[in-house]
Every structure is written in structure tokens, then in C-alpha cells.
Amino acid sequence: MRAIESPDDEVLGDYYDFAESEGVPTGAICSECGNGREWIDCWMCGGAGYIESYEDDPMWYRPGQTDDCEVCDGAGGWYYCHSCKAVTP
């Protein structure tokens, strides 16, 4: 839970408390504007967070060997806020 700094932050803090009590993931709430965010899967790994290295180069990798995705750094994607356009992992 973030520190409350202004009246607007107090309302946002109440929303975080409600979301946590209802089991809503707080990652779905934009920390910039307080609106909902959408998860966007990484285009490179398809949301897995890793790349099958063997498929890329079977001469140097064993079957099943993986590497973290270089585009999303293993996160699998990003949260995107349609209101303020913020993008965060």
C-alpha cells in the first residue's frame, strides 16, 4: 500500500484497500491515474516470458532449453493504461 499524500491519493488508497479485500489484483490498477489497466502479452514470447532456444538454434541448445525473452525481460508482457497511456511491467 502506498503512502497517502493528498486528498486524491486518499481516494485512491481506499480503492486499493477495497481491491485487496475483494481479491482484485492491484497490478490491474494504474499507479499514475487510478484507472484500470490491461495486460498486453509480449509479441516476441507470446506471454510466456521465455524463448525456446532449441527451436532457434538446435546446433547449440538442447531440447527444452530456454532463455529469458529479450523484449520483455522475462515478464511476459506489460500493463497498459488506456487513460494515461502508462506502460509498466
Rosetta constraint file for C-alpha pairs under 8 A:
AtomPair CA 1 CA 13 HARMONIC 7.41 0.50
AtomPair CA 1 CA 16 HARMONIC 7.29 0.50
AtomPair CA 2 CA 13 HARMONIC 7.25 0.50
AtomPair CA 4 CA 9 HARMONIC 5.41 0.50
AtomPair CA 4 CA 10 HARMONIC 5.62 0.50
AtomPair CA 4 CA 13 HARMONIC 6.80 0.50
AtomPair CA 5 CA 9 HARMONIC 5.93 0.50
AtomPair CA 5 CA 10 HARMONIC 7.39 0.50
AtomPair CA 6 CA 10 HARMONIC 6.31 0.50
AtomPair CA 7 CA 11 HARMONIC 6.63 0.50
AtomPair CA 8 CA 12 HARMONIC 6.42 0.50
AtomPair CA 9 CA 13 HARMONIC 5.88 0.50
AtomPair CA 10 CA 14 HARMONIC 6.26 0.50
AtomPair CA 11 CA 15 HARMONIC 6.37 0.50
AtomPair CA 12 CA 16 HARMONIC 6.31 0.50
AtomPair CA 12 CA 34 HARMONIC 6.25 0.50
AtomPair CA 13 CA 17 HARMONIC 6.27 0.50
AtomPair CA 14 CA 18 HARMONIC 6.19 0.50
AtomPair CA 15 CA 19 HARMONIC 6.04 0.50
AtomPair CA 16 CA 20 HARMONIC 6.12 0.50
AtomPair CA 16 CA 26 HARMONIC 6.66 0.50
AtomPair CA 17 CA 21 HARMONIC 6.21 0.50
AtomPair CA 18 CA 22 HARMONIC 6.16 0.50
AtomPair CA 19 CA 23 HARMONIC 6.10 0.50
AtomPair CA 19 CA 24 HARMONIC 4.87 0.50
AtomPair CA 19 CA 25 HARMONIC 6.98 0.50
AtomPair CA 19 CA 26 HARMONIC 6.51 0.50
AtomPair CA 20 CA 24 HARMONIC 5.86 0.50
AtomPair CA 20 CA 25 HARMONIC 6.97 0.50
AtomPair CA 20 CA 26 HARMONIC 6.83 0.50
AtomPair CA 24 CA 28 HARMONIC 7.83 0.50
AtomPair CA 25 CA 29 HARMONIC 7.87 0.50
AtomPair CA 27 CA 37 HARMONIC 7.87 0.50
AtomPair CA 27 CA 79 HARMONIC 7.85 0.50
AtomPair CA 28 CA 36 HARMONIC 5.65 0.50
AtomPair CA 28 CA 37 HARMONIC 4.95 0.50
AtomPair CA 28 CA 38 HARMONIC 6.71 0.50
AtomPair CA 28 CA 39 HARMONIC 7.83 0.50
AtomPair CA 28 CA 79 HARMONIC 7.41 0.50
AtomPair CA 29 CA 34 HARMONIC 5.78 0.50
AtomPair CA 29 CA 35 HARMONIC 5.75 0.50
AtomPair CA 29 CA 36 HARMONIC 4.70 0.50
AtomPair CA 29 CA 37 HARMONIC 5.68 0.50
AtomPair CA 30 CA 34 HARMONIC 4.82 0.50
AtomPair CA 30 CA 35 HARMONIC 5.41 0.50
AtomPair CA 30 CA 36 HARMONIC 5.91 0.50
AtomPair CA 30 CA 37 HARMONIC 5.84 0.50
AtomPair CA 30 CA 81 HARMONIC 6.40 0.50
AtomPair CA 30 CA 86 HARMONIC 7.87 0.50
AtomPair CA 32 CA 84 HARMONIC 7.50 0.50
AtomPair CA 32 CA 86 HARMONIC 7.46 0.50
AtomPair CA 33 CA 83 HARMONIC 7.69 0.50
AtomPair CA 33 CA 84 HARMONIC 6.78 0.50
AtomPair CA 35 CA 81 HARMONIC 7.29 0.50
AtomPair CA 35 CA 83 HARMONIC 7.06 0.50
AtomPair CA 36 CA 81 HARMONIC 6.64 0.50
AtomPair CA 37 CA 79 HARMONIC 5.95 0.50
AtomPair CA 37 CA 80 HARMONIC 5.35 0.50
AtomPair CA 37 CA 81 HARMONIC 4.49 0.50
AtomPair CA 37 CA 82 HARMONIC 6.93 0.50
AtomPair CA 38 CA 79 HARMONIC 5.47 0.50
AtomPair CA 38 CA 80 HARMONIC 5.22 0.50
AtomPair CA 38 CA 81 HARMONIC 6.40 0.50
AtomPair CA 38 CA 82 HARMONIC 7.90 0.50
AtomPair CA 39 CA 77 HARMONIC 6.96 0.50
AtomPair CA 39 CA 78 HARMONIC 5.76 0.50
AtomPair CA 39 CA 79 HARMONIC 4.52 0.50
AtomPair CA 39 CA 80 HARMONIC 6.26 0.50
AtomPair CA 40 CA 77 HARMONIC 5.50 0.50
AtomPair CA 40 CA 78 HARMONIC 5.33 0.50
AtomPair CA 40 CA 79 HARMONIC 6.09 0.50
AtomPair CA 40 CA 80 HARMONIC 6.79 0.50
AtomPair CA 41 CA 46 HARMONIC 5.84 0.50
AtomPair CA 41 CA 47 HARMONIC 4.57 0.50
AtomPair CA 41 CA 76 HARMONIC 6.01 0.50
AtomPair CA 41 CA 77 HARMONIC 4.28 0.50
AtomPair CA 41 CA 78 HARMONIC 6.65 0.50
AtomPair CA 42 CA 46 HARMONIC 5.31 0.50
AtomPair CA 42 CA 47 HARMONIC 5.18 0.50
AtomPair CA 42 CA 49 HARMONIC 7.82 0.50
AtomPair CA 42 CA 71 HARMONIC 7.42 0.50
AtomPair CA 42 CA 72 HARMONIC 6.38 0.50
AtomPair CA 42 CA 76 HARMONIC 5.53 0.50
AtomPair CA 42 CA 77 HARMONIC 4.28 0.50
AtomPair CA 42 CA 78 HARMONIC 7.24 0.50
AtomPair CA 43 CA 47 HARMONIC 7.53 0.50
AtomPair CA 44 CA 69 HARMONIC 7.30 0.50
AtomPair CA 44 CA 71 HARMONIC 6.69 0.50
AtomPair CA 45 CA 49 HARMONIC 5.92 0.50
AtomPair CA 45 CA 50 HARMONIC 6.00 0.50
AtomPair CA 45 CA 51 HARMONIC 5.93 0.50
AtomPair CA 45 CA 69 HARMONIC 6.33 0.50
AtomPair CA 45 CA 76 HARMONIC 6.91 0.50
AtomPair CA 46 CA 76 HARMONIC 7.14 0.50
AtomPair CA 47 CA 75 HARMONIC 7.81 0.50
AtomPair CA 47 CA 76 HARMONIC 4.04 0.50
AtomPair CA 47 CA 77 HARMONIC 5.76 0.50
AtomPair CA 48 CA 74 HARMONIC 7.74 0.50
AtomPair CA 48 CA 75 HARMONIC 7.94 0.50
AtomPair CA 48 CA 76 HARMONIC 5.14 0.50
AtomPair CA 49 CA 68 HARMONIC 6.07 0.50
AtomPair CA 49 CA 69 HARMONIC 5.46 0.50
AtomPair CA 49 CA 72 HARMONIC 6.93 0.50
AtomPair CA 49 CA 73 HARMONIC 7.13 0.50
AtomPair CA 49 CA 74 HARMONIC 3.99 0.50
AtomPair CA 49 CA 75 HARMONIC 5.21 0.50
AtomPair CA 49 CA 76 HARMONIC 3.91 0.50
AtomPair CA 49 CA 77 HARMONIC 7.52 0.50
AtomPair CA 50 CA 66 HARMONIC 6.20 0.50
AtomPair CA 50 CA 67 HARMONIC 5.46 0.50
AtomPair CA 50 CA 68 HARMONIC 4.29 0.50
AtomPair CA 50 CA 69 HARMONIC 4.58 0.50
AtomPair CA 50 CA 74 HARMONIC 5.85 0.50
AtomPair CA 50 CA 76 HARMONIC 7.57 0.50
AtomPair CA 51 CA 66 HARMONIC 5.48 0.50
AtomPair CA 51 CA 67 HARMONIC 5.41 0.50
AtomPair CA 51 CA 68 HARMONIC 6.23 0.50
AtomPair CA 51 CA 69 HARMONIC 5.64 0.50
AtomPair CA 52 CA 56 HARMONIC 6.98 0.50
AtomPair CA 52 CA 64 HARMONIC 6.69 0.50
AtomPair CA 52 CA 65 HARMONIC 6.24 0.50
AtomPair CA 52 CA 66 HARMONIC 4.65 0.50
AtomPair CA 52 CA 67 HARMONIC 6.79 0.50
AtomPair CA 53 CA 57 HARMONIC 6.31 0.50
AtomPair CA 53 CA 58 HARMONIC 7.62 0.50
AtomPair CA 53 CA 61 HARMONIC 6.18 0.50
AtomPair CA 53 CA 64 HARMONIC 7.70 0.50
AtomPair CA 53 CA 65 HARMONIC 5.76 0.50
AtomPair CA 53 CA 66 HARMONIC 5.00 0.50
AtomPair CA 53 CA 67 HARMONIC 6.24 0.50
AtomPair CA 54 CA 58 HARMONIC 4.67 0.50
AtomPair CA 54 CA 59 HARMONIC 7.90 0.50
AtomPair CA 54 CA 60 HARMONIC 7.50 0.50
AtomPair CA 54 CA 61 HARMONIC 4.89 0.50
AtomPair CA 54 CA 62 HARMONIC 5.78 0.50
AtomPair CA 54 CA 63 HARMONIC 5.39 0.50
AtomPair CA 54 CA 64 HARMONIC 6.64 0.50
AtomPair CA 54 CA 65 HARMONIC 6.10 0.50
AtomPair CA 54 CA 66 HARMONIC 7.39 0.50
AtomPair CA 55 CA 63 HARMONIC 8.00 0.50
AtomPair CA 57 CA 61 HARMONIC 6.44 0.50
AtomPair CA 58 CA 62 HARMONIC 6.87 0.50
AtomPair CA 58 CA 63 HARMONIC 7.70 0.50
AtomPair CA 61 CA 65 HARMONIC 6.32 0.50
AtomPair CA 68 CA 73 HARMONIC 6.14 0.50
AtomPair CA 68 CA 74 HARMONIC 4.87 0.50
AtomPair CA 69 CA 73 HARMONIC 5.31 0.50
AtomPair CA 69 CA 74 HARMONIC 5.11 0.50
AtomPair CA 69 CA 76 HARMONIC 7.80 0.50
AtomPair CA 70 CA 74 HARMONIC 7.32 0.50
AtomPair CA 72 CA 76 HARMONIC 5.96 0.50
AtomPair CA 72 CA 77 HARMONIC 5.88 0.50
AtomPair CA 72 CA 78 HARMONIC 7.76 0.50
AtomPair CA 72 CA 89 HARMONIC 7.96 0.50
AtomPair CA 75 CA 89 HARMONIC 6.70 0.50
AtomPair CA 77 CA 89 HARMONIC 6.60 0.50
AtomPair CA 78 CA 87 HARMONIC 6.39 0.50
AtomPair CA 78 CA 88 HARMONIC 5.51 0.50
AtomPair CA 78 CA 89 HARMONIC 4.42 0.50
AtomPair CA 79 CA 87 HARMONIC 5.67 0.50
AtomPair CA 79 CA 88 HARMONIC 5.24 0.50
AtomPair CA 79 CA 89 HARMONIC 5.91 0.50
AtomPair CA 80 CA 85 HARMONIC 6.54 0.50
AtomPair CA 80 CA 86 HARMONIC 5.87 0.50
AtomPair CA 80 CA 87 HARMONIC 4.70 0.50
AtomPair CA 80 CA 88 HARMONIC 6.73 0.50
AtomPair CA 81 CA 85 HARMONIC 5.02 0.50
AtomPair CA 81 CA 86 HARMONIC 5.30 0.50
AtomPair CA 81 CA 87 HARMONIC 6.65 0.50
AtomPair CA 82 CA 86 HARMONIC 7.72 0.50
